[in-house]
Amino acid sequence: MPNERFVFVPHPVGGKPASALRKYVLGKDPITGNPVMDGLVDALTRPLGEEEVKTGSVERAVPRLLEPGTEENVHRLFLESGWTDGLPIVLPTTDRVSEMLTKTRHKPEEVVGRLRPTETQEAWSSPLKRLLSMR
């Protein structure tokens, strides 16, 4: 997707206080030097160009789904493809999940928590909701 629209903010964003994240959103894109919010509004509201409306398929050099194999093969594939930082990959097999659940009083279908990427995600969603309502 060579023509994909994007806006860049400094990273990492995890573990940053709300004030730092707010500065990212209200600041300038370090690549273009333009205000981040202006870039978001532009990317979400500018009409699509000729190249952006083209359809088709993307040929993948690597298959989308992995064939059944050993855990060692999964580790090797992720390392050789650059998809991991080298930390162990623990596959959530049915047996492993069942064993984990025996150590808790929760039922398998019970939701025990919800995760959000940052403590300010809700604050960021308001401007995006306004932008989307402008369509």
DSSP file (Angstrom, degrees, kcal/mol; ACC not computed):
  #  RESIDUE AA STRUCTURE BP1 BP2  ACC     N-H-->O    O-->H-N    N-H-->O    O-->H-N    TCO  KAPPA ALPHA  PHI   PSI    X-CA   Y-CA   Z-CA
    1    1 A M    >         0   0    0      0, 0.0     3,-1.7     0, 0.0    51,-0.0   0.000 360.0 360.0 360.0  72.6    0.0    0.0    0.0
    2    2 A P  T 3   +     0   0    0      0, 0.0     0, 0.0     0, 0.0     0, 0.0   0.729 360.0  49.0 -64.5 -21.7    2.5    2.6   -1.2
    3    3 A N  T 3  S+     0   0    0     48,-0.1     2,-0.1     2,-0.1    49,-0.1   0.176  76.7 140.5-104.5  18.1   -0.1    5.4   -1.0
    4    4 A E    <   -     0   0    0     -3,-1.7     2,-0.3     1,-0.1    48,-0.0  -0.371  51.9-125.9 -63.1 136.0   -1.4    4.7    2.5
    5    5 A R        +     0   0    0     38,-0.1     2,-0.3    -2,-0.1    -1,-0.1  -0.647  39.9 163.6 -82.9 137.4   -2.1    7.9    4.4
    6    6 A F        -     0   0    0     -2,-0.3     2,-0.4     2,-0.0    37,-0.0  -0.992  30.6-151.2-151.8 158.6   -0.4    8.1    7.8
    7    7 A V        -     0   0    0     -2,-0.3     2,-0.4    24,-0.0    29,-0.0  -0.998  21.9-144.6-129.1 133.6    0.5   10.6   10.5
    8    8 A F        -     0   0    0     -2,-0.4    23,-0.2     3,-0.0    24,-0.1  -0.819  16.1-178.3-104.6 136.7    3.5    9.9   12.7
    9    9 A V        -     0   0    0     -2,-0.4    20,-0.1    20,-0.1    16,-0.1  -0.928  41.8 -86.3-123.2 155.3    3.9   10.7   16.4
   10   10 A P        -     0   0    0      0, 0.0    -1,-0.0     0, 0.0    14,-0.0  -0.189  59.7 -99.8 -58.0 151.9    7.0   10.1   18.5
   11   11 A H  S    S+     0   0    0      2,-0.1     2,-0.1    -3,-0.0    -3,-0.0  -0.895  84.7  46.3-126.1 157.6    7.4    6.6   20.0
   12   12 A P        +     0   0    0      0, 0.0    -1,-0.0     0, 0.0     0, 0.0   0.546  50.6 171.1 -80.8 159.6    7.2    4.9   22.4
   13   13 A V    >   +     0   0    0     -2,-0.1     3,-1.4    -4,-0.1     2,-0.1   0.640  48.8  99.6-103.6 -21.6    3.7    5.9   23.6
   14   14 A G  T 3  S+     0   0    0      1,-0.2   104,-0.1   104,-0.1     0, 0.0  -0.419  90.7  12.9 -67.1 137.0    3.4    3.2   26.2
   15   15 A G  T 3  S+     0   0    0      1,-0.3    -1,-0.2    -2,-0.1   103,-0.1   0.488  93.3 132.6  79.4   2.5    4.1    4.2   29.8
   16   16 A K    <   -     0   0    0     -3,-1.4    -1,-0.3     1,-0.1    -3,-0.0  -0.619  61.3-109.5 -85.7 145.5    4.1    7.9   28.9
   17   17 A P    >>  -     0   0    0      0, 0.0     4,-2.0     0, 0.0     3,-0.7  -0.339  31.1-107.8 -69.2 158.1    2.1   10.4   31.1
   18   18 A A  H 3> S+     0   0    0      1,-0.3     4,-2.6     2,-0.2     5,-0.2   0.848 118.6  58.7 -54.9 -37.1   -1.1   11.9   29.7
   19   19 A S  H 3> S+     0   0    0      1,-0.2     4,-1.7     2,-0.2    -1,-0.3   0.888 106.3  47.5 -64.0 -38.0    0.7   15.3   29.4
   20   20 A A  H <> S+     0   0    0     -3,-0.7     4,-1.7     2,-0.2    -1,-0.2   0.913 113.0  48.2 -68.5 -42.0    3.4   13.8   27.1
   21   21 A L  H  X S+     0   0    0     -4,-2.0     4,-2.1     1,-0.2    -2,-0.2   0.886 108.9  53.7 -65.5 -38.2    0.8   12.0   24.9
   22   22 A R  H  X S+     0   0    0     -4,-2.6     4,-2.8     1,-0.2    -1,-0.2   0.900 106.3  53.2 -62.2 -40.1   -1.3   15.2   24.7
   23   23 A K  H  X S+     0   0    0     -4,-1.7     4,-1.2     2,-0.2    -1,-0.2   0.879 106.4  53.6 -62.6 -37.4    1.9   17.0   23.4
   24   24 A Y  H  < S+     0   0    0     -4,-1.7     3,-0.3     2,-0.2    12,-0.3   0.955 113.5  41.5 -59.3 -49.8    2.3   14.4   20.7
   25   25 A V  H  < S+     0   0    0     -4,-2.1    12,-0.7     1,-0.2    -2,-0.2   0.878 121.7  40.3 -68.1 -38.6   -1.2   14.9   19.5
   26   26 A L  H  < S+     0   0    0     -4,-2.8    -1,-0.2    -5,-0.2    -2,-0.2   0.539 111.0  74.5 -87.2  -6.4   -1.2   18.6   19.7
   27   27 A G  S  < S-     0   0    0     -4,-1.2     9,-2.7    -3,-0.3    10,-0.4   0.102  90.5 -73.1 -90.2-156.4    2.4   18.8   18.4
   28   28 A K  B     -A   35   0A   0      7,-0.3    -1,-0.1     8,-0.1     6,-0.1  -0.795  40.1-107.8-107.6 145.0    4.0   18.4   15.0
   29   29 A D     >  -     0   0    0      5,-3.7     4,-3.1    -2,-0.3     5,-0.2  -0.575  29.1-142.8 -63.9 120.5    4.6   15.3   13.0
   30   30 A P  T  4 S+     0   0    0      0, 0.0    -1,-0.2     0, 0.0   -21,-0.1   0.681  96.0  49.7 -67.4 -15.1    8.4   14.9   13.3
   31   31 A I  T  4 S+     0   0    0    -23,-0.2   -22,-0.0     3,-0.1    -2,-0.0   0.917 126.8  19.5 -85.1 -50.0    8.6   13.6    9.6
   32   32 A T  T  4 S-     0   0    0      2,-0.2    -1,-0.0   -24,-0.1   -25,-0.0   0.715  91.3-131.8 -94.7 -22.7    6.6   16.4    7.9
   33   33 A G     <  +     0   0    0     -4,-3.1     3,-0.1     1,-0.3    -5,-0.0   0.453  65.6 127.6  81.6   0.4    6.8   19.1   10.5
   34   34 A N  S    S-     0   0    0     -5,-0.2    -5,-3.7     1,-0.1    -1,-0.3  -0.550  73.8 -85.9 -87.2 155.0    3.0   19.6   10.1
   35   35 A P  B  >  -A   28   0A   0      0, 0.0     4,-2.0     0, 0.0    -7,-0.3  -0.361  33.9-133.4 -59.1 136.0    0.6   19.6   13.1
   36   36 A V  H  > S+     0   0    0     -9,-2.7     4,-2.4   -12,-0.3     5,-0.2   0.915 104.6  50.7 -58.7 -46.8   -0.5   16.1   13.9
   37   37 A M  H  > S+     0   0    0    -12,-0.7     4,-2.6   -10,-0.4    -1,-0.2   0.883 108.7  52.0 -63.5 -37.0   -4.2   17.0   14.2
   38   38 A D  H  > S+     0   0    0      1,-0.2     4,-2.6     2,-0.2    -1,-0.2   0.910 109.8  50.3 -62.7 -40.3   -4.1   18.7   10.8
   39   39 A G  H  X S+     0   0    0     -4,-2.0     4,-2.7     2,-0.2    -2,-0.2   0.894 110.8  48.8 -64.0 -40.1   -2.6   15.6    9.4
   40   40 A L  H  X S+     0   0    0     -4,-2.4     4,-2.2     2,-0.2    -2,-0.2   0.941 112.4  47.3 -64.5 -47.2   -5.3   13.4   10.9
   41   41 A V  H  X S+     0   0    0     -4,-2.6     4,-1.7     1,-0.2     5,-0.3   0.931 114.9  47.2 -59.8 -45.4   -8.1   15.6    9.7
   42   42 A D  H  X S+     0   0    0     -4,-2.6     4,-2.4     1,-0.2     3,-0.2   0.932 112.0  49.0 -62.1 -47.0   -6.5   15.7    6.2
   43   43 A A  H  < S+     0   0    0     -4,-2.7    -1,-0.2     1,-0.2    -2,-0.2   0.847 117.3  41.6 -63.9 -33.6   -6.0   12.0    6.0
   44   44 A L  H  < S+     0   0    0     -4,-2.2    -1,-0.2    -5,-0.2    -2,-0.2   0.701 125.7  30.2 -87.2 -20.3   -9.5   11.2    7.1
   45   45 A T  H  < S+     0   0    0     -4,-1.7    -2,-0.2    -3,-0.2    -3,-0.2   0.655  86.5 103.8-117.6 -18.7  -11.4   13.9    5.1
   46   46 A R  S  < S-     0   0    0     -4,-2.4     3,-0.1    -5,-0.3    -4,-0.0  -0.459  80.2-105.4 -67.0 133.7   -9.5   14.5    1.8
   47   47 A P        -     0   0    0      0, 0.0     2,-0.1     0, 0.0    -1,-0.1  -0.240  42.7 -97.4 -57.0 147.9  -11.1   12.8   -1.1
   48   48 A L        -     0   0    0      1,-0.1     2,-0.1    -3,-0.1     5,-0.0  -0.422  37.5-132.6 -69.5 140.6   -9.3    9.7   -2.4
   49   49 A G     >  -     0   0    0     -2,-0.1     4,-1.2    -3,-0.1     3,-0.2  -0.302  31.1 -92.5 -84.9 174.9   -7.0   10.1   -5.3
   50   50 A E  T  4 S+     0   0    0      1,-0.2     3,-0.5     2,-0.2     4,-0.4   0.890 126.2  46.0 -57.1 -44.8   -6.8    7.9   -8.4
   51   51 A E  T >4 S+     0   0    0      1,-0.2     3,-0.7     2,-0.2    -1,-0.2   0.826 108.3  57.9 -68.5 -31.5   -4.1    5.6   -7.0
   52   52 A E  T 34 S+     0   0    0      1,-0.2    -1,-0.2    -3,-0.2    -2,-0.2   0.722 103.2  51.8 -74.6 -21.1   -6.0    5.3   -3.6
   53   53 A V  T 3< S+     0   0    0     -4,-1.2    -1,-0.2    -3,-0.5    -2,-0.2   0.505  81.1 116.2 -94.5  -3.8   -9.2    3.9   -5.2
   54   54 A K    <   -     0   0    0     -3,-0.7     2,-0.2    -4,-0.4    -3,-0.0  -0.373  50.6-157.0 -63.7 142.5   -7.5    1.1   -7.1
   55   55 A T        +     0   0    0     -2,-0.0     2,-0.3     2,-0.0    -2,-0.1  -0.675  33.8 104.1-113.9 171.9   -8.5   -2.3   -6.0
   56   56 A G        -     0   0    0     -2,-0.2     2,-0.3     2,-0.0     0, 0.0  -0.970  61.4 -66.2 150.9-163.1   -6.8   -5.6   -6.4
   57   57 A S        -     0   0    0     -2,-0.3     2,-0.6     0, 0.0    -2,-0.0  -0.868  31.9-128.8-123.3 157.7   -4.9   -8.1   -4.3
   58   58 A V        -     0   0    0     -2,-0.3     2,-0.4   -57,-0.0    -2,-0.0  -0.920  21.7-135.0-106.5 123.7   -1.5   -8.0   -2.6
   59   59 A E        -     0   0    0     -2,-0.6     2,-0.4     2,-0.0     3,-0.1  -0.635  20.6-146.9 -77.9 132.1    0.8  -10.9   -3.4
   60   60 A R        -     0   0    0     -2,-0.4     4,-0.1     1,-0.1    -1,-0.0  -0.841  15.2-156.6-103.4 135.4    2.5  -12.2   -0.2
   61   61 A A  S    S+     0   0    0     -2,-0.4    -1,-0.1     1,-0.1    -2,-0.0   0.758  89.8  45.6 -75.1 -25.2    6.0  -13.6   -0.2
   62   62 A V  S    S-     0   0    0     -3,-0.1    -1,-0.1    19,-0.0    19,-0.0  -0.957 100.1-105.3-119.2 135.7    5.1  -15.5    3.0
   63   63 A P        -     0   0    0      0, 0.0    -2,-0.1     0, 0.0    -1,-0.0  -0.246  22.3-130.9 -58.9 147.7    1.8  -17.5    3.3
   64   64 A R  S    S+     0   0    0     -4,-0.1     2,-0.3     2,-0.0    -2,-0.0   0.906  90.8  46.5 -66.0 -43.2   -0.8  -15.9    5.5
   65   65 A L  S    S-     0   0    0      1,-0.0     2,-0.3     0, 0.0    -1,-0.0  -0.790  83.6-126.1-106.1 144.9   -1.5  -19.0    7.6
   66   66 A L        -     0   0    0     -2,-0.3     3,-0.1     1,-0.1    -2,-0.0  -0.652  22.6-122.4 -86.4 142.5    1.1  -21.3    9.0
   67   67 A E        -     0   0    0     -2,-0.3    -1,-0.1     1,-0.1     0, 0.0  -0.468  44.5 -84.5 -73.7 154.2    1.1  -25.0    8.3
   68   68 A P  S    S+     0   0    0      0, 0.0     2,-0.3     0, 0.0    -1,-0.1  -0.346  75.4 126.9 -58.1 141.3    0.8  -27.3   11.3
   69   69 A G        -     0   0    0     -3,-0.1     2,-0.1     0, 0.0    -3,-0.0  -0.928  55.7 -51.7-171.8-166.7    4.2  -27.9   12.7
   70   70 A T     >  -     0   0    0     -2,-0.3     4,-1.5     1,-0.1     3,-0.2  -0.440  43.6-116.5 -86.7 161.6    6.4  -27.8   15.8
   71   71 A E  H  > S+     0   0    0      1,-0.2     4,-2.5     2,-0.2     5,-0.2   0.855 117.3  59.5 -63.0 -34.6    6.7  -24.9   18.2
   72   72 A E  H  > S+     0   0    0      1,-0.2     4,-2.5     2,-0.2    -1,-0.2   0.891 102.8  51.9 -61.2 -38.9   10.4  -24.8   17.2
   73   73 A N  H  > S+     0   0    0      2,-0.2     4,-2.7     1,-0.2    -1,-0.2   0.875 108.2  51.1 -65.3 -36.8    9.4  -24.2   13.6
   74   74 A V  H  X S+     0   0    0     -4,-1.5     4,-2.5     2,-0.2     5,-0.2   0.935 111.0  48.2 -64.7 -45.6    7.1  -21.3   14.6
   75   75 A H  H  X S+     0   0    0     -4,-2.5     4,-2.4     1,-0.2    -2,-0.2   0.932 113.4  47.4 -59.2 -45.7   10.0  -19.7   16.6
   76   76 A R  H  X S+     0   0    0     -4,-2.5     4,-3.1     2,-0.2     5,-0.3   0.923 111.4  50.5 -63.3 -44.5   12.4  -20.2   13.6
   77   77 A L  H  X S+     0   0    0     -4,-2.7     4,-1.9     1,-0.2     6,-0.2   0.925 112.2  47.0 -59.2 -45.8    9.8  -18.7   11.2
   78   78 A F  H  X>S+     0   0    0     -4,-2.5     5,-2.5     2,-0.2     6,-0.6   0.906 115.2  45.9 -64.8 -41.1    9.2  -15.6   13.4
   79   79 A L  H ><5S+     0   0    0     -4,-2.4     3,-1.0    -5,-0.2    -2,-0.2   0.944 114.6  46.4 -65.7 -47.6   13.0  -15.1   13.8
   80   80 A E  H 3<5S+     0   0    0     -4,-3.1    -1,-0.2     1,-0.2    -2,-0.2   0.793 114.6  48.3 -66.5 -28.0   13.8  -15.6   10.2
   81   81 A S  H 3<5S-     0   0    0     -4,-1.9    -1,-0.2    -5,-0.3    -2,-0.2   0.512 110.5-120.0 -90.1  -5.3   11.0  -13.3    9.1
   82   82 A G  T <<5S+     0   0    0     -3,-1.0    -3,-0.2    -4,-0.6    -4,-0.1   0.790  74.3 128.9  73.0  27.5   11.9  -10.5   11.6
   83   83 A W      < +     0   0    0     -5,-2.5     2,-0.3    -6,-0.2    -4,-0.2   0.396  62.8  46.1 -94.6   2.7    8.5  -10.7   13.3
   84   84 A T        -     0   0    0     -6,-0.6     5,-0.0    -5,-0.1    -2,-0.0  -0.950  69.1-133.2-143.3 158.6    9.9  -11.1   16.8
   85   85 A D        -     0   0    0     -2,-0.3    -6,-0.0     2,-0.1    -1,-0.0   0.325  66.8 -96.0 -92.6   6.9   12.4   -9.5   19.1
   86   86 A G  S    S+     0   0    0      1,-0.4     3,-0.1   -11,-0.1    -7,-0.1   0.297  82.5 134.2  98.4  -9.3   13.6  -13.0   20.1
   87   87 A L        -     0   0    0      1,-0.1    -1,-0.4     0, 0.0    -2,-0.1  -0.399  69.6 -82.1 -69.2 153.8   11.6  -13.4   23.3
   88   88 A P        -     0   0    0      0, 0.0     2,-0.6     0, 0.0    -1,-0.1  -0.225  36.0-142.7 -60.0 143.8    9.9  -16.8   23.6
   89   89 A I        -     0   0    0     -3,-0.1     2,-0.7   -18,-0.1   -14,-0.1  -0.947  13.4-162.7-105.5 118.6    6.6  -17.2   21.8
   90   90 A V        -     0   0    0     -2,-0.6   -19,-0.0     2,-0.0     0, 0.0  -0.902  13.2-141.3-106.9 111.7    4.2  -19.4   23.9
   91   91 A L        -     0   0    0     -2,-0.7     2,-2.0     1,-0.1     5,-0.1  -0.523  12.9-128.6 -74.7 133.4    1.4  -20.7   21.7
   92   92 A P        +     0   0    0      0, 0.0    -1,-0.1     0, 0.0    -2,-0.0  -0.479  39.6 179.0 -82.0  72.1   -2.0  -20.8   23.5
   93   93 A T     >  -     0   0    0     -2,-2.0     4,-2.6     1,-0.1     5,-0.2  -0.262  42.6-109.1 -69.0 161.4   -2.8  -24.4   22.8
   94   94 A T  H  > S+     0   0    0      1,-0.2     4,-2.5     2,-0.2     5,-0.2   0.914 120.5  50.1 -57.1 -44.0   -6.1  -25.9   24.1
   95   95 A D  H  > S+     0   0    0      2,-0.2     4,-2.5     1,-0.2    -1,-0.2   0.911 111.1  48.0 -63.1 -42.7   -4.1  -28.0   26.6
   96   96 A R  H  > S+     0   0    0      2,-0.2     4,-2.5     1,-0.2    -2,-0.2   0.913 113.0  47.4 -65.9 -42.4   -2.2  -24.9   27.9
   97   97 A V  H  X S+     0   0    0     -4,-2.6     4,-2.3     2,-0.2    -2,-0.2   0.925 112.6  49.7 -65.2 -43.5   -5.2  -22.8   28.2
   98   98 A S  H  X S+     0   0    0     -4,-2.5     4,-1.1    -5,-0.2    -2,-0.2   0.920 111.7  48.7 -60.2 -44.2   -7.1  -25.5   30.0
   99   99 A E  H >< S+     0   0    0     -4,-2.5     3,-0.6     1,-0.2     4,-0.5   0.908 110.3  51.2 -62.5 -42.5   -4.2  -26.1   32.4
  100  100 A M  H >< S+     0   0    0     -4,-2.5     3,-1.4     1,-0.2    -1,-0.2   0.906 106.7  54.6 -60.7 -41.2   -4.0  -22.3   33.1
  101  101 A L  H >< S+     0   0    0     -4,-2.3     3,-1.4     1,-0.3    -1,-0.2   0.731  95.1  67.2 -69.1 -21.3   -7.7  -22.2   33.9
  102  102 A T  T << S+     0   0    0     -4,-1.1    -1,-0.3    -3,-0.6    -2,-0.2   0.716  94.8  59.6 -69.3 -17.4   -7.4  -25.0   36.5
  103  103 A K  T <  S+     0   0    0     -3,-1.4     2,-0.3    -4,-0.5    -1,-0.2   0.318 105.0  56.2 -91.7   7.3   -5.3  -22.5   38.6
  104  104 A T  S <  S-     0   0    0     -3,-1.4     0, 0.0     2,-0.2     0, 0.0  -0.907  74.7-132.4-134.8 161.6   -8.2  -20.0   38.8
  105  105 A R  S    S+     0   0    0     -2,-0.3     2,-0.1     2,-0.1    -3,-0.1   0.409  74.3 109.1 -92.6   2.1  -11.8  -20.0   40.0
  106  106 A H  S    S-     0   0    0     -5,-0.1    -2,-0.2     1,-0.1     6,-0.0  -0.474  71.5-117.4 -81.4 150.4  -13.0  -18.2   36.8
  107  107 A K    >   -     0   0    0     -2,-0.1     3,-1.7     1,-0.1    -1,-0.1  -0.538  26.4-113.9 -81.8 151.6  -15.0  -20.0   34.1
  108  108 A P  T 3  S+     0   0    0      0, 0.0    -1,-0.1     0, 0.0    -2,-0.0   0.831 116.5  45.7 -56.1 -34.6  -13.5  -20.3   30.6
  109  109 A E  T 3  S+     0   0    0      2,-0.1     2,-0.3     0, 0.0    -3,-0.0   0.476  88.6 112.6 -89.1  -1.0  -16.1  -18.0   29.0
  110  110 A E    <   -     0   0    0     -3,-1.7     2,-0.6     1,-0.1    -4,-0.0  -0.547  64.1-137.6 -77.5 131.7  -15.8  -15.3   31.7
  111  111 A V        +     0   0    0     -2,-0.3     3,-0.1     1,-0.1    -2,-0.1  -0.796  23.0 179.2 -84.8 120.5  -14.4  -12.0   30.8
  112  112 A V        -     0   0    0     -2,-0.6     2,-0.3     1,-0.3    -1,-0.1   0.518  59.6 -14.2-103.6  -6.8  -12.0  -11.0   33.7
  113  113 A G        -     0   0    0      2,-0.0     2,-0.4     0, 0.0    -1,-0.3  -0.954  54.1-126.2 179.9 164.5  -10.8   -7.7   32.3
  114  114 A R        -     0   0    0     -2,-0.3     2,-0.4    -3,-0.1    -3,-0.0  -0.966  22.2-145.1-125.9 144.5  -10.4   -5.4   29.4
  115  115 A L        -     0   0    0     -2,-0.4     3,-0.0     2,-0.0    -2,-0.0  -0.883  11.8-172.6-112.7 138.3   -7.2   -3.9   28.1
  116  116 A R        -     0   0    0     -2,-0.4     3,-0.1     1,-0.1    -2,-0.0  -0.960  28.5-127.3-125.4 150.0   -6.7   -0.5   26.6
  117  117 A P  S    S+     0   0    0      0, 0.0     2,-0.3     0, 0.0    -1,-0.1   0.866  86.4   5.9 -66.8 -37.4   -3.4    0.7   25.0
  118  118 A T    >   -     0   0    0   -104,-0.1     3,-1.2  -103,-0.1     4,-0.3  -0.961  68.8-116.3-144.1 160.6   -3.0    3.9   27.0
  119  119 A E  T 3  S+     0   0    0     -2,-0.3     3,-0.2     1,-0.2     4,-0.2   0.622 114.9  51.8 -72.3 -10.5   -4.7    5.7   29.9
  120  120 A T  T 3> S+     0   0    0      1,-0.1     4,-2.0     2,-0.1     3,-0.3   0.285  71.8 108.3-108.1  10.3   -5.6    8.6   27.6
  121  121 A Q  H <> S+     0   0    0     -3,-1.2     4,-1.6     1,-0.3    -1,-0.1   0.896  80.0  52.9 -55.3 -40.5   -7.2    6.6   24.8
  122  122 A E  H  > S+     0   0    0     -4,-0.3     4,-0.9     1,-0.2    -1,-0.3   0.898 107.6  51.0 -62.7 -38.8  -10.6    7.9   25.8
  123  123 A A  H  4 S+     0   0    0     -3,-0.3     3,-0.3     1,-0.2    -1,-0.2   0.854 110.5  49.8 -66.3 -33.9   -9.4   11.5   25.6
  124  124 A W  H  X S+     0   0    0     -4,-2.0     4,-1.2     1,-0.2    -1,-0.2   0.783 100.7  65.0 -73.8 -26.5   -8.0   10.8   22.1
  125  125 A S  H  X S+     0   0    0     -4,-1.6     4,-2.8    -5,-0.2     5,-0.2   0.808  88.4  67.4 -72.0 -27.5  -11.3    9.3   20.9
  126  126 A S  H  X S+     0   0    0     -4,-0.9     4,-2.1    -3,-0.3    -1,-0.2   0.942 102.7  43.4 -60.3 -49.8  -13.3   12.5   21.3
  127  127 A P  H  > S+     0   0    0      0, 0.0     4,-2.3     0, 0.0    -1,-0.2   0.890 115.1  51.1 -62.9 -35.5  -11.5   14.4   18.5
  128  128 A L  H  X S+     0   0    0     -4,-1.2     4,-2.7     2,-0.2    -2,-0.2   0.900 107.7  51.6 -68.1 -38.7  -11.7   11.4   16.3
  129  129 A K  H  X S+     0   0    0     -4,-2.8     4,-1.9     2,-0.2    -1,-0.2   0.912 110.4  49.5 -61.5 -41.6  -15.4   11.0   16.9
  130  130 A R  H  X S+     0   0    0     -4,-2.1     4,-0.7    -5,-0.2    -2,-0.2   0.915 111.3  49.4 -62.5 -42.1  -15.9   14.6   15.9
  131  131 A L  H >< S+     0   0    0     -4,-2.3     3,-1.0     1,-0.2     4,-0.3   0.925 111.5  48.2 -63.2 -44.2  -13.8   14.1   12.7
  132  132 A L  H >< S+     0   0    0     -4,-2.7     3,-1.1     1,-0.3    -1,-0.2   0.831 106.2  57.6 -67.4 -30.5  -15.8   11.0   11.8
  133  133 A S  H 3< S+     0   0    0     -4,-1.9    -1,-0.3     1,-0.2    -2,-0.2   0.671  95.3  67.4 -73.2 -14.5  -19.1   12.8   12.4
  134  134 A M  T <<        0   0    0     -3,-1.0    -1,-0.2    -4,-0.7    -2,-0.2   0.572 360.0 360.0 -79.2  -9.5  -18.0   15.4    9.8
  135  135 A R    <         0   0    0     -3,-1.1    -1,-0.2    -4,-0.3    -2,-0.1   0.491 360.0 360.0 -63.3 360.0  -18.2   12.9    6.9
